[in-house]
Amino acid sequence: MTYDLSVCIPAYNSAKTIGLLVEAIFKELSSLKIEVVIVNDSSQDQTESVCLDIVNKYEAVKFYSLRKNFGENNAVMCALNHATAPFAVIIDDDFQNPPHEIIKLYQAIQKGYDVVFSDFIKKNHGWFRNSASWLNNLILTYLINKPYDLYFSTFIIMNRETINEVIKYKGAFPYIQGLVLRSTNNYGQVLVEHKERQEGRSNYTIRKLVNLWLNILINFSSKPLRLMTLFGGVTFLVSTFVLIVLTVLGIGGWASFICALFLLFSIQSIFLGIIGEYIGKLYMDHNGTPQYVLKSQK
């Protein structure tokens, strides 16, 4: 069967919402021929059994279950690899993105964009998530040359050409928005509603956010290495100047030497840590660390 749109849903601990979400999607998009692709990212609740019931109820639903928790971006990559329609929209499993807003994205991409991002009229995340989003926006603007006024929501739609470019990435550490932005500059953005989370708490912890930033830092930009080179050059020049001044003035002693040694050691440790991250990610990719591993599919 040929579909107009693939709706990709990464699911994690969403047993109480996923059934209602799929039902709402089919209701709101009844004017389109859609397929729904659900990827269970090794949930710890009854998500898998609920999704199996959904598959039995709807012919146009595909379900894939992963063997371990790989993360949201990896689950989305799995969904995109199995989406067949000319367009694919990515929507979270918690109803914060209302299904009827998919229509806005679908209508916008018909204007000829390769991808359409959503922005929120009013964000209903908690203060921590909003603060993290603000910081994330600053980081991405510098690291991957993202336009400052472009908000990177996970609620996006892309055309087939962009999907095909994104899924060419076979590394273990994908970042969907980064892959999209390095594939095309032909993007649009629309304002959509953002609702309160219906069940549970956000899966975004400090640990996951730090891992996300490190992923972006290491896998999608070489600027940290350039900064290290620049900082090393500036530090050398400043240190040389200070040493000359201290020597001329006859100021120094063991205390100054020890402080300078500790400072140098701290800088070296930071630089070695960043280089180690690059080498570690390259090593894991070279050794075939999987992007995701399927346990079952329906």
QUISULFEN-V401968 format. One record per residue. N is the residue number from 1. OMEGA is omega in radians with two decimals (NA if undefined). BURIAL is # if it has 24 or more other ideal C-beta (glycine too) atoms within 12 Angstrom, else .. D_LAST is the distance of its C-alpha to the last C-alpha in whole Angstrom. Layout:
# QUISULFEN-V401968
n=N omega=OMEGA burial=BURIAL d_last=D_LAST
n=N omega=OMEGA burial=BURIAL d_last=D_LAST
This chain:
# QUISULFEN-V401968
n=1 omega=3.11 burial=. d_last=16
n=2 omega=-3.11 burial=. d_last=18
n=3 omega=3.05 burial=# d_last=18
n=4 omega=-2.97 burial=# d_last=21
n=5 omega=2.99 burial=# d_last=19
n=6 omega=3.09 burial=# d_last=16
n=7 omega=-3.05 burial=# d_last=16
n=8 omega=-3.08 burial=# d_last=15
n=9 omega=2.96 burial=# d_last=15
n=10 omega=-3.03 burial=# d_last=15
n=11 omega=3.06 burial=# d_last=15
n=12 omega=3.14 burial=# d_last=17
n=13 omega=-3.07 burial=# d_last=19
n=14 omega=-3.09 burial=# d_last=18
n=15 omega=-3.07 burial=# d_last=17
n=16 omega=-3.05 burial=. d_last=20
n=17 omega=-2.96 burial=# d_last=20
n=18 omega=3.13 burial=# d_last=16
n=19 omega=3.12 burial=# d_last=16
n=20 omega=3.13 burial=. d_last=19
n=21 omega=-3.14 burial=# d_last=18
n=22 omega=3.10 burial=# d_last=16
n=23 omega=3.14 burial=. d_last=18
n=24 omega=3.13 burial=# d_last=21
n=25 omega=3.14 burial=# d_last=19
n=26 omega=3.13 burial=# d_last=19
n=27 omega=-3.07 burial=. d_last=22
n=28 omega=-3.09 burial=# d_last=24
n=29 omega=-3.08 burial=# d_last=22
n=30 omega=-3.14 burial=. d_last=23
n=31 omega=-3.11 burial=. d_last=25
n=32 omega=2.97 burial=# d_last=22
n=33 omega=-3.05 burial=. d_last=19
n=34 omega=2.91 burial=# d_last=17
n=35 omega=3.10 burial=# d_last=13
n=36 omega=3.13 burial=# d_last=12
n=37 omega=-3.12 burial=# d_last=10
n=38 omega=3.06 burial=# d_last=10
n=39 omega=3.11 burial=# d_last=11
n=40 omega=-3.07 burial=# d_last=12
n=41 omega=3.11 burial=# d_last=15
n=42 omega=3.14 burial=# d_last=15
n=43 omega=-3.14 burial=# d_last=17
n=44 omega=3.10 burial=. d_last=19
n=45 omega=-3.07 burial=. d_last=19
n=46 omega=-3.11 burial=. d_last=16
n=47 omega=-3.07 burial=# d_last=14
n=48 omega=-3.13 burial=# d_last=11
n=49 omega=3.09 burial=. d_last=12
n=50 omega=-3.14 burial=# d_last=13
n=51 omega=3.09 burial=# d_last=10
n=52 omega=3.05 burial=# d_last=8
n=53 omega=3.12 burial=. d_last=11
n=54 omega=3.13 burial=# d_last=10
n=55 omega=3.12 burial=# d_last=7
n=56 omega=-3.09 burial=. d_last=9
n=57 omega=-3.06 burial=. d_last=12
n=58 omega=-3.13 burial=# d_last=11
n=59 omega=-3.04 burial=. d_last=10
n=60 omega=3.10 burial=# d_last=11
n=61 omega=3.02 burial=# d_last=8
n=62 omega=-3.12 burial=# d_last=6
n=63 omega=3.12 burial=# d_last=5
n=64 omega=-3.12 burial=# d_last=7
n=65 omega=-3.10 burial=# d_last=9
n=66 omega=-3.06 burial=# d_last=12
n=67 omega=3.10 burial=. d_last=15
n=68 omega=-3.14 burial=. d_last=18
n=69 omega=-3.10 burial=# d_last=19
n=70 omega=-3.11 burial=# d_last=20
n=71 omega=-3.04 burial=# d_last=21
n=72 omega=-3.10 burial=# d_last=20
n=73 omega=3.11 burial=# d_last=21
n=74 omega=3.10 burial=# d_last=19
n=75 omega=3.10 burial=# d_last=16
n=76 omega=3.10 burial=# d_last=17
n=77 omega=3.08 burial=# d_last=17
n=78 omega=-3.13 burial=# d_last=14
n=79 omega=-3.12 burial=# d_last=13
n=80 omega=3.12 burial=# d_last=16
n=81 omega=-3.12 burial=# d_last=15
n=82 omega=3.08 burial=# d_last=12
n=83 omega=-3.05 burial=# d_last=14
n=84 omega=-3.06 burial=# d_last=15
n=85 omega=3.10 burial=# d_last=18
n=86 omega=3.12 burial=# d_last=22
n=87 omega=3.09 burial=# d_last=21
n=88 omega=3.07 burial=# d_last=19
n=89 omega=3.11 burial=# d_last=20
n=90 omega=-3.12 burial=# d_last=20
n=91 omega=3.13 burial=# d_last=20
n=92 omega=-3.04 burial=# d_last=20
n=93 omega=-2.96 burial=# d_last=19
n=94 omega=3.11 burial=# d_last=22
n=95 omega=3.07 burial=# d_last=24
n=96 omega=2.97 burial=# d_last=26
n=97 omega=-3.11 burial=# d_last=25
n=98 omega=-3.11 burial=# d_last=26
n=99 omega=-3.11 burial=# d_last=23
n=100 omega=3.12 burial=# d_last=26
n=101 omega=3.07 burial=# d_last=27
n=102 omega=-3.14 burial=# d_last=24
n=103 omega=3.13 burial=# d_last=27
n=104 omega=3.14 burial=# d_last=30
n=105 omega=-3.11 burial=# d_last=28
n=106 omega=3.12 burial=# d_last=26
n=107 omega=-3.12 burial=. d_last=30
n=108 omega=-3.09 burial=# d_last=31
n=109 omega=3.06 burial=# d_last=29
n=110 omega=3.14 burial=. d_last=31
n=111 omega=3.08 burial=. d_last=34
n=112 omega=3.09 burial=. d_last=33
n=113 omega=3.01 burial=# d_last=32
n=114 omega=3.14 burial=# d_last=30
n=115 omega=3.07 burial=# d_last=28
n=116 omega=3.09 burial=# d_last=29
n=117 omega=3.04 burial=# d_last=30
n=118 omega=2.95 burial=# d_last=30
n=119 omega=-3.00 burial=# d_last=33
n=120 omega=3.05 burial=# d_last=34
n=121 omega=3.06 burial=. d_last=37
n=122 omega=-3.14 burial=. d_last=37
n=123 omega=3.10 burial=# d_last=35
n=124 omega=2.99 burial=. d_last=34
n=125 omega=3.03 burial=# d_last=33
n=126 omega=-3.07 burial=. d_last=35
n=127 omega=-3.12 burial=. d_last=38
n=128 omega=-3.13 burial=. d_last=37
n=129 omega=3.12 burial=# d_last=34
n=130 omega=3.11 burial=. d_last=36
n=131 omega=3.12 burial=. d_last=39
n=132 omega=3.12 burial=# d_last=36
n=133 omega=3.12 burial=# d_last=35
n=134 omega=3.13 burial=. d_last=39
n=135 omega=3.12 burial=. d_last=39
n=136 omega=3.12 burial=# d_last=36
n=137 omega=3.11 burial=# d_last=37
n=138 omega=-3.11 burial=. d_last=40
n=139 omega=-3.10 burial=# d_last=39
n=140 omega=3.12 burial=# d_last=37
n=141 omega=3.14 burial=. d_last=40
n=142 omega=-2.96 burial=. d_last=42
n=143 omega=-3.06 burial=# d_last=39
n=144 omega=3.06 burial=# d_last=37
n=145 omega=3.05 burial=. d_last=39
n=146 omega=3.04 burial=# d_last=37
n=147 omega=-3.04 burial=. d_last=40
n=148 omega=-3.07 burial=. d_last=41
n=149 omega=3.10 burial=. d_last=40
n=150 omega=-3.13 burial=# d_last=36
n=151 omega=-3.12 burial=# d_last=34
n=152 omega=3.02 burial=# d_last=31
n=153 omega=3.04 burial=# d_last=29
n=154 omega=-3.12 burial=# d_last=25
n=155 omega=-3.06 burial=# d_last=25
n=156 omega=3.06 burial=# d_last=25
n=157 omega=3.13 burial=# d_last=24
n=158 omega=3.13 burial=# d_last=24
n=159 omega=-3.03 burial=# d_last=25
n=160 omega=-3.13 burial=# d_last=23
n=161 omega=3.13 burial=. d_last=26
n=162 omega=3.08 burial=# d_last=26
n=163 omega=-3.11 burial=# d_last=22
n=164 omega=3.10 burial=. d_last=23
n=165 omega=-3.11 burial=. d_last=26
n=166 omega=-3.05 burial=# d_last=24
n=167 omega=2.99 burial=# d_last=21
n=168 omega=3.14 burial=. d_last=24
n=169 omega=-3.09 burial=# d_last=24
n=170 omega=3.13 burial=. d_last=23
n=171 omega=-3.08 burial=# d_last=25
n=172 omega=-3.02 burial=# d_last=24
n=173 omega=-3.12 burial=# d_last=26
n=174 omega=2.96 burial=# d_last=24
n=175 omega=-2.92 burial=# d_last=26
n=176 omega=-3.09 burial=# d_last=24
n=177 omega=3.09 burial=# d_last=28
n=178 omega=3.11 burial=# d_last=30
n=179 omega=3.11 burial=# d_last=28
n=180 omega=-3.03 burial=# d_last=28
n=181 omega=3.10 burial=# d_last=32
n=182 omega=3.11 burial=# d_last=32
n=183 omega=-3.04 burial=# d_last=31
n=184 omega=2.98 burial=# d_last=33
n=185 omega=-3.10 burial=. d_last=36
n=186 omega=-3.07 burial=. d_last=35
n=187 omega=3.03 burial=# d_last=33
n=188 omega=3.12 burial=# d_last=34
n=189 omega=3.13 burial=# d_last=34
n=190 omega=3.08 burial=# d_last=33
n=191 omega=3.14 burial=. d_last=34
n=192 omega=3.05 burial=# d_last=32
n=193 omega=3.05 burial=# d_last=32
n=194 omega=-3.03 burial=# d_last=31
n=195 omega=2.99 burial=# d_last=30
n=196 omega=3.09 burial=. d_last=31
n=197 omega=-3.04 burial=# d_last=28
n=198 omega=-3.08 burial=. d_last=27
n=199 omega=2.98 burial=# d_last=26
n=200 omega=-3.12 burial=. d_last=27
n=201 omega=3.12 burial=. d_last=28
n=202 omega=3.10 burial=# d_last=27
n=203 omega=-3.13 burial=# d_last=26
n=204 omega=3.07 burial=# d_last=28
n=205 omega=3.10 burial=. d_last=31
n=206 omega=-3.13 burial=. d_last=34
n=207 omega=-3.12 burial=. d_last=32
n=208 omega=3.12 burial=. d_last=29
n=209 omega=3.10 burial=# d_last=32
n=210 omega=3.10 burial=. d_last=34
n=211 omega=3.10 burial=# d_last=31
n=212 omega=-3.13 burial=# d_last=30
n=213 omega=3.10 burial=# d_last=34
n=214 omega=3.10 burial=# d_last=34
n=215 omega=3.12 burial=# d_last=31
n=216 omega=-3.10 burial=# d_last=32
n=217 omega=-3.01 burial=# d_last=36
n=218 omega=-2.97 burial=# d_last=35
n=219 omega=-3.03 burial=# d_last=32
n=220 omega=3.13 burial=# d_last=33
n=221 omega=3.02 burial=# d_last=37
n=222 omega=-3.07 burial=. d_last=40
n=223 omega=3.09 burial=. d_last=43
n=224 omega=3.12 burial=# d_last=43
n=225 omega=3.10 burial=. d_last=44
n=226 omega=3.11 burial=. d_last=47
n=227 omega=3.12 burial=. d_last=48
n=228 omega=3.12 burial=. d_last=48
n=229 omega=3.13 burial=. d_last=51
n=230 omega=-3.11 burial=. d_last=52
n=231 omega=3.11 burial=. d_last=53
n=232 omega=3.13 burial=. d_last=54
n=233 omega=3.14 burial=. d_last=57
n=234 omega=3.14 burial=. d_last=58
n=235 omega=3.12 burial=. d_last=58
n=236 omega=-3.12 burial=. d_last=60
n=237 omega=-3.14 burial=. d_last=63
n=238 omega=-3.13 burial=. d_last=63
n=239 omega=3.13 burial=. d_last=64
n=240 omega=3.14 burial=. d_last=66
n=241 omega=-3.13 burial=. d_last=68
n=242 omega=3.14 burial=. d_last=68
n=243 omega=3.12 burial=. d_last=69
n=244 omega=-3.14 burial=. d_last=72
n=245 omega=-3.13 burial=. d_last=73
n=246 omega=3.14 burial=. d_last=73
n=247 omega=3.13 burial=. d_last=75
n=248 omega=-3.10 burial=. d_last=78
n=249 omega=3.14 burial=. d_last=78
n=250 omega=-3.13 burial=. d_last=78
n=251 omega=3.12 burial=. d_last=75
n=252 omega=-3.12 burial=. d_last=73
n=253 omega=-3.09 burial=. d_last=73
n=254 omega=-3.11 burial=. d_last=70
n=255 omega=3.13 burial=. d_last=68
n=256 omega=-3.14 burial=. d_last=68
n=257 omega=-3.12 burial=. d_last=67
n=258 omega=3.11 burial=. d_last=64
n=259 omega=3.13 burial=. d_last=63
n=260 omega=3.14 burial=. d_last=62
n=261 omega=3.11 burial=. d_last=61
n=262 omega=3.11 burial=. d_last=58
n=263 omega=3.13 burial=. d_last=57
n=264 omega=3.13 burial=. d_last=57
n=265 omega=3.14 burial=. d_last=54
n=266 omega=3.13 burial=. d_last=52
n=267 omega=3.13 burial=. d_last=52
n=268 omega=-3.14 burial=. d_last=51
n=269 omega=3.11 burial=. d_last=48
n=270 omega=-3.12 burial=. d_last=47
n=271 omega=3.12 burial=. d_last=47
n=272 omega=3.10 burial=. d_last=46
n=273 omega=3.12 burial=. d_last=43
n=274 omega=3.11 burial=# d_last=41
n=275 omega=3.11 burial=. d_last=42
n=276 omega=3.10 burial=. d_last=40
n=277 omega=3.11 burial=# d_last=37
n=278 omega=-3.11 burial=# d_last=37
n=279 omega=-3.14 burial=. d_last=38
n=280 omega=3.13 burial=. d_last=35
n=281 omega=3.09 burial=# d_last=32
n=282 omega=3.14 burial=. d_last=34
n=283 omega=-3.12 burial=. d_last=34
n=284 omega=3.09 burial=. d_last=30
n=285 omega=-3.13 burial=. d_last=29
n=286 omega=-3.12 burial=. d_last=31
n=287 omega=3.01 burial=. d_last=30
n=288 omega=3.05 burial=. d_last=26
n=289 omega=-3.01 burial=. d_last=25
n=290 omega=3.05 burial=. d_last=21
n=291 omega=3.04 burial=# d_last=20
n=292 omega=3.11 burial=# d_last=17
n=293 omega=-3.13 burial=. d_last=15
n=294 omega=3.02 burial=# d_last=11
n=295 omega=3.14 burial=. d_last=11
n=296 omega=3.09 burial=. d_last=7
n=297 omega=3.13 burial=# d_last=4
n=298 omega=NA burial=# d_last=0
